[in-house]
Amino acid sequence: MGQFHATTIVAVRRGENDVCIGGDGQVTMGETSVMKHTAKKVRKIYKNSVLTGFAGSVSDAFTLTERFEKKLEEHGGNLKRAAVALAQSWRSDQAIRNLEALMVAADRESLLVISGNGEVIEPDQNFVAIGSGGNYAYAAANALYDHTDMDAERIVREALTIAASICVYTNDRITVEKLGVAEDTRKGDANDE
């Protein structure tokens, strides 16, 4: 069997009270097979105060998320300190040094990208996108952020919808998490299960 991969994540901050992250639902095995259409790749962690989303190898992403949650607990929910501590432990742990995953983490103050090889990046913009459709979603988020008055959630949804229309590894089964609000919808009827 090949590796299972998860795809596109977008996060947007429009001030400290408008923070949102979203992801598509597609999980692909190798280059040709869709294994799941409704995976949830975004979560709230640490007392619902931190949003996370992952792209890459599913098992590696779960490992990355679990370790990050532990670091958040150790550092009282301080996102930047937890991310730096995770990166430091990463470099010293041979077993996890080269995980094939990226994670976006956001709270009311910060937006970070954490890689499976121990890098922590704080983007210059108040939006970021990762994964197979990340470049498409990033371009869409950039245009929407700079040229509309859309809120963070609407930008996330639109950027993911645009990426899904271009990238074969991204679908339109979008899951969104906001600080304070959780929601899961599909394109079309939100109640369709």
Order of alpha helices (4+ residues) and beta strands (2+ residues): beta-beta-beta-beta-beta-beta-beta-alpha-alpha-beta-beta-beta-beta-alpha-alpha-beta-beta
